[in-house]
Amino acid sequence: MEPEERQELSPGAHQVHETIVPILESVDAVVYAAVGVVFLVAALGMLGFSLVSFPANLHSVGFALAVVTPVNDLLLVMIIMEVLRTVISYLQEHGTSLQPFLFVAAISATRRILAIGAQMNVAAGTLSPDKFREFMIDLSANAGAILAIALALYLLARNPASPDITV
């Protein structure tokens, strides 16, 4: 498909295009940079919180849940950092690809699986059959999502010429 030819702009429209668009692009970059800084601060804060809260969790909830909690927290840090990487990529290339969002989705589904496992561990023998069924459906849906995401990542890797999303 041939790209559409640009229409000639009227002198007034050309002047607006030459003055307003660069200003908007600069403001866009500033906003993305600010969002990136907030993501970085959030990731560092979550990392610090996870490290500081681990000893207290170890004493209050036991070893198994105390280990699951920081793993869940660290996966959240990874999600935040992956989104930050996407913001940085956008600032550098003025576009992004689908791959970082698939990584975020896979990590999110993994976090949900860990959370369900922790909830089931806490509930142990007190789970009703309905609640158990609900957990199994949730686990199955997240496992299916991970498989679909893995397939999408595989297909993207096989076709590196696939177009990036430009915004």
Steps between C-alpha positions, in 0.01 A plus 500: 500500500643833394520775762259782436650810349489799729273780403655838465431709809373851473753761620307549826476126564868460412593771754291332771658164412849647523445675836243295694611145416856542634362652820257211543777248433718666765218499754431136413864412571492689831185318610644161403822584684303597812302176477829311467638665815183409691530139382864490612414641844211252531726206408767608747238554770344157442843336501590670827163416656537136398845473657400680820173311551645151445637448854173613659301271267733213583405523867129571452386269218764229482768416251286382205283810477787728596690377192201524265436863596839642395496291182162654419636846588811448286284393206312828544835682491581316177167609351565861595853483356372346176249783464782745576708335226205555264488869596875534440465324165220737403712802592795369298319368195164685505327162479472172681450134428255241617762282670538695829125492555497124450776466761298711743193284437697179559648632824155618614348158437789339688441737793133402506590130503733560796232699682246221452754246622562708811126539564448126463791433734354729766150353465643144494222269624229764536433553129141438394452303178368815330802706604735220390325486161532879470873480574547220244317698230713806580821293490396341170416836343835648603691191384316523167587869477867421560495236225331741257753772586787255455362408158467868407860567610617199300318622189641851545851355532454292184395808305739777608387711206160544663408867521541692821214698639566864440309752700 
